């Protein structure tokens, strides 16, 4: 029997990880599944993600370019999704503050997001942690906001699709989409229609 190649090991680790995502967590299985996850971690392919420590960003390859994720945004999103999973009766650990800006934090974040995505997919749920609390229930309505930076703007409240939706700023009724809402919490919010 020959020694498996790195690609074969990575493929097996990915298949085992997917199997874990597809397995419903029960109190009986929780500790065993966590032990299997920990055992698989060294076999995960290293993410091709870079960091810009000066700007406090993870640089993530995306198609022919890249996208960025701030160190603090990662910590906030990880904490919110972990709390939501715990509220669903699942185990989820928070990231220690000293992990901020490390590849270990990024790896833990991607693993948590994969778990949450699998859970939502299996149970036909959406994780509400990226929705802007002040805009919940105002989807489809036109609003005027003054954001936390003191800038005012008007938009129609939209909502993205997927397992982790966010609110969108739709500029006109005829627009087919828009950017994610920024600047919350708002200093002022007024419903226009």
C-alpha beads as a LAMMPS data file, in Angstrom:
LAMMPS data file: protein, C-alpha beads

193 atoms
192 bonds

1 atom types
1 bond types

-500.0 500.0 xlo xhi
-500.0 500.0 ylo yhi
-500.0 500.0 zlo zhi

Masses

1 110.0

Atoms # bond

1 1 1 0.000 0.000 0.000
2 1 1 1.442 3.338 -1.041
3 1 1 1.488 6.478 1.062
4 1 1 -1.433 8.812 0.192
5 1 1 -0.600 12.042 -1.592
6 1 1 -1.280 15.458 -0.066
7 1 1 -4.163 15.922 -2.497
8 1 1 -5.726 12.608 -1.435
9 1 1 -5.391 13.515 2.250
10 1 1 -6.970 16.934 1.609
11 1 1 -9.813 15.274 -0.333
12 1 1 -10.459 12.797 2.488
13 1 1 -10.359 15.588 5.090
14 1 1 -12.861 17.625 3.040
15 1 1 -15.163 14.597 2.713
16 1 1 -14.958 13.942 6.465
17 1 1 -15.656 17.619 7.193
18 1 1 -18.728 17.516 4.912
19 1 1 -19.929 14.363 6.666
20 1 1 -19.689 16.209 9.984
21 1 1 -21.664 19.133 8.565
22 1 1 -24.391 16.753 7.397
23 1 1 -24.667 15.022 10.779
24 1 1 -27.234 16.419 13.171
25 1 1 -25.674 17.278 16.510
26 1 1 -27.185 15.605 19.511
27 1 1 -26.045 15.739 23.114
28 1 1 -24.738 12.194 22.784
29 1 1 -22.699 12.925 19.632
30 1 1 -21.477 16.428 20.436
31 1 1 -18.233 15.501 22.215
32 1 1 -17.348 12.813 19.694
33 1 1 -17.948 15.113 16.716
34 1 1 -15.847 17.860 18.287
35 1 1 -13.003 15.356 18.801
36 1 1 -13.238 14.309 15.142
37 1 1 -13.181 17.986 14.041
38 1 1 -10.099 18.608 16.156
39 1 1 -8.404 15.532 14.685
40 1 1 -9.169 16.707 11.127
41 1 1 -7.856 20.240 11.632
42 1 1 -4.185 19.474 10.812
43 1 1 -5.249 17.938 7.480
44 1 1 -7.229 20.940 6.301
45 1 1 -5.583 22.657 3.337
46 1 1 -3.974 25.916 4.364
47 1 1 -6.150 28.831 3.268
48 1 1 -4.628 30.938 0.528
49 1 1 -5.496 33.999 2.566
50 1 1 -3.120 36.840 3.302
51 1 1 -3.164 39.591 5.880
52 1 1 -2.492 43.306 5.843
53 1 1 -1.683 43.918 9.505
54 1 1 -1.217 47.653 8.938
55 1 1 -4.829 48.002 7.749
56 1 1 -6.024 45.127 9.971
57 1 1 -7.493 43.120 7.091
58 1 1 -7.566 39.548 5.873
59 1 1 -6.989 39.493 2.099
60 1 1 -9.121 36.694 0.636
61 1 1 -8.747 35.418 -2.947
62 1 1 -12.005 35.795 -4.859
63 1 1 -12.232 34.875 -8.542
64 1 1 -9.566 36.837 -10.419
65 1 1 -9.189 39.345 -7.594
66 1 1 -9.643 39.468 -3.863
67 1 1 -11.963 40.711 -1.156
68 1 1 -11.149 41.905 2.358
69 1 1 -12.448 41.165 5.840
70 1 1 -11.521 43.365 8.791
71 1 1 -10.091 41.796 11.938
72 1 1 -12.818 43.381 14.103
73 1 1 -15.613 42.491 11.656
74 1 1 -14.486 38.849 11.788
75 1 1 -14.564 38.848 15.608
76 1 1 -18.012 40.509 15.753
77 1 1 -19.512 38.203 13.126
78 1 1 -17.988 35.100 14.750
79 1 1 -19.364 36.103 18.162
80 1 1 -22.860 36.814 16.787
81 1 1 -23.109 33.551 14.843
82 1 1 -21.709 31.541 17.782
83 1 1 -24.348 33.080 20.094
84 1 1 -27.081 32.299 17.565
85 1 1 -25.918 28.665 17.268
86 1 1 -25.896 28.322 21.062
87 1 1 -29.437 29.721 21.064
88 1 1 -30.319 26.912 18.642
89 1 1 -29.000 24.361 21.163
90 1 1 -25.644 23.748 19.459
91 1 1 -22.169 24.115 20.867
92 1 1 -20.070 26.997 19.569
93 1 1 -16.978 28.605 21.041
94 1 1 -16.134 32.304 21.012
95 1 1 -12.743 33.447 19.777
96 1 1 -10.429 34.688 22.518
97 1 1 -9.521 38.388 22.014
98 1 1 -5.819 37.509 21.759
99 1 1 -6.583 35.565 18.541
100 1 1 -7.526 38.843 16.804
101 1 1 -5.663 39.201 13.528
102 1 1 -4.295 35.645 13.396
103 1 1 -4.724 32.928 10.797
104 1 1 -5.988 30.691 13.600
105 1 1 -8.889 33.132 14.095
106 1 1 -9.617 33.120 10.363
107 1 1 -9.600 29.302 10.261
108 1 1 -11.920 29.098 13.295
109 1 1 -14.212 31.686 11.658
110 1 1 -14.475 29.776 8.373
111 1 1 -15.131 26.517 10.239
112 1 1 -17.902 28.153 12.297
113 1 1 -19.480 29.698 9.185
114 1 1 -19.411 26.298 7.454
115 1 1 -21.128 24.700 10.474
116 1 1 -23.771 27.429 10.599
117 1 1 -24.359 27.192 6.843
118 1 1 -24.781 23.404 7.049
119 1 1 -27.147 23.712 10.015
120 1 1 -29.272 26.336 8.244
121 1 1 -29.331 24.311 5.039
122 1 1 -30.407 21.098 6.784
123 1 1 -33.111 22.838 8.810
124 1 1 -34.247 25.362 6.169
125 1 1 -33.334 28.286 8.439
126 1 1 -31.723 31.686 8.026
127 1 1 -29.290 33.140 10.534
128 1 1 -30.503 36.700 11.335
129 1 1 -27.251 38.023 12.821
130 1 1 -26.311 40.236 9.842
131 1 1 -29.704 41.972 9.672
132 1 1 -29.821 45.575 10.911
133 1 1 -32.093 45.469 14.009
134 1 1 -33.565 48.941 13.355
135 1 1 -34.708 47.850 9.877
136 1 1 -36.325 44.507 10.733
137 1 1 -39.944 44.667 9.603
138 1 1 -39.304 47.642 7.285
139 1 1 -38.362 45.553 4.233
140 1 1 -39.882 47.111 1.101
141 1 1 -40.415 50.486 2.824
142 1 1 -38.602 53.702 1.931
143 1 1 -36.667 55.228 4.830
144 1 1 -34.475 58.196 5.618
145 1 1 -31.630 57.537 8.033
146 1 1 -28.904 59.500 9.720
147 1 1 -26.150 56.981 10.298
148 1 1 -23.773 56.787 13.240
149 1 1 -21.310 59.010 11.321
150 1 1 -23.918 61.780 10.934
151 1 1 -24.550 61.218 7.206
152 1 1 -28.157 61.250 5.975
153 1 1 -29.517 59.216 3.078
154 1 1 -32.747 57.736 1.735
155 1 1 -33.279 54.243 0.402
156 1 1 -35.757 51.438 0.096
157 1 1 -35.013 48.640 2.561
158 1 1 -34.184 45.385 0.811
159 1 1 -33.008 42.049 2.110
160 1 1 -30.490 39.672 0.569
161 1 1 -31.072 35.973 0.110
162 1 1 -29.104 33.011 1.427
163 1 1 -28.522 31.517 4.840
164 1 1 -26.962 34.720 6.269
165 1 1 -29.060 37.590 4.883
166 1 1 -28.358 41.281 5.380
167 1 1 -30.397 44.398 4.720
168 1 1 -29.760 46.221 1.447
169 1 1 -29.938 49.898 0.477
170 1 1 -32.040 49.980 -2.701
171 1 1 -31.718 53.453 -4.257
172 1 1 -34.940 53.434 -6.382
173 1 1 -37.999 51.236 -6.767
174 1 1 -36.802 50.273 -10.237
175 1 1 -33.378 49.168 -8.966
176 1 1 -32.660 45.452 -8.961
177 1 1 -30.315 45.475 -5.992
178 1 1 -28.008 47.537 -3.886
179 1 1 -25.178 47.496 -1.347
180 1 1 -25.431 46.207 2.193
181 1 1 -26.696 48.715 4.747
182 1 1 -23.862 50.505 6.543
183 1 1 -23.560 52.994 9.369
184 1 1 -25.852 51.300 11.894
185 1 1 -26.899 51.864 14.587
186 1 1 -28.641 54.914 13.155
187 1 1 -28.890 58.211 15.017
188 1 1 -32.273 58.805 13.358
189 1 1 -34.665 56.719 11.271
190 1 1 -37.841 57.910 9.559
191 1 1 -40.205 55.799 7.432
192 1 1 -41.186 57.783 4.303
193 1 1 -43.866 55.582 2.731

Bonds

1 1 1 2
2 1 2 3
3 1 3 4
4 1 4 5
5 1 5 6
6 1 6 7
7 1 7 8
8 1 8 9
9 1 9 10
10 1 10 11
11 1 11 12
12 1 12 13
13 1 13 14
14 1 14 15
15 1 15 16
16 1 16 17
17 1 17 18
18 1 18 19
19 1 19 20
20 1 20 21
21 1 21 22
22 1 22 23
23 1 23 24
24 1 24 25
25 1 25 26
26 1 26 27
27 1 27 28
28 1 28 29
29 1 29 30
30 1 30 31
31 1 31 32
32 1 32 33
33 1 33 34
34 1 34 35
35 1 35 36
36 1 36 37
37 1 37 38
38 1 38 39
39 1 39 40
40 1 40 41
41 1 41 42
42 1 42 43
43 1 43 44
44 1 44 45
45 1 45 46
46 1 46 47
47 1 47 48
48 1 48 49
49 1 49 50
50 1 50 51
51 1 51 52
52 1 52 53
53 1 53 54
54 1 54 55
55 1 55 56
56 1 56 57
57 1 57 58
58 1 58 59
59 1 59 60
60 1 60 61
61 1 61 62
62 1 62 63
63 1 63 64
64 1 64 65
65 1 65 66
66 1 66 67
67 1 67 68
68 1 68 69
69 1 69 70
70 1 70 71
71 1 71 72
72 1 72 73
73 1 73 74
74 1 74 75
75 1 75 76
76 1 76 77
77 1 77 78
78 1 78 79
79 1 79 80
80 1 80 81
81 1 81 82
82 1 82 83
83 1 83 84
84 1 84 85
85 1 85 86
86 1 86 87
87 1 87 88
88 1 88 89
89 1 89 90
90 1 90 91
91 1 91 92
92 1 92 93
93 1 93 94
94 1 94 95
95 1 95 96
96 1 96 97
97 1 97 98
98 1 98 99
99 1 99 100
100 1 100 101
101 1 101 102
102 1 102 103
103 1 103 104
104 1 104 105
105 1 105 106
106 1 106 107
107 1 107 108
108 1 108 109
109 1 109 110
110 1 110 111
111 1 111 112
112 1 112 113
113 1 113 114
114 1 114 115
115 1 115 116
116 1 116 117
117 1 117 118
118 1 118 119
119 1 119 120
120 1 120 121
121 1 121 122
122 1 122 123
123 1 123 124
124 1 124 125
125 1 125 126
126 1 126 127
127 1 127 128
128 1 128 129
129 1 129 130
130 1 130 131
131 1 131 132
132 1 132 133
133 1 133 134
134 1 134 135
135 1 135 136
136 1 136 137
137 1 137 138
138 1 138 139
139 1 139 140
140 1 140 141
141 1 141 142
142 1 142 143
143 1 143 144
144 1 144 145
145 1 145 146
146 1 146 147
147 1 147 148
148 1 148 149
149 1 149 150
150 1 150 151
151 1 151 152
152 1 152 153
153 1 153 154
154 1 154 155
155 1 155 156
156 1 156 157
157 1 157 158
158 1 158 159
159 1 159 160
160 1 160 161
161 1 161 162
162 1 162 163
163 1 163 164
164 1 164 165
165 1 165 166
166 1 166 167
167 1 167 168
168 1 168 169
169 1 169 170
170 1 170 171
171 1 171 172
172 1 172 173
173 1 173 174
174 1 174 175
175 1 175 176
176 1 176 177
177 1 177 178
178 1 178 179
179 1 179 180
180 1 180 181
181 1 181 182
182 1 182 183
183 1 183 184
184 1 184 185
185 1 185 186
186 1 186 187
187 1 187 188
188 1 188 189
189 1 189 190
190 1 190 191
191 1 191 192
192 1 192 193
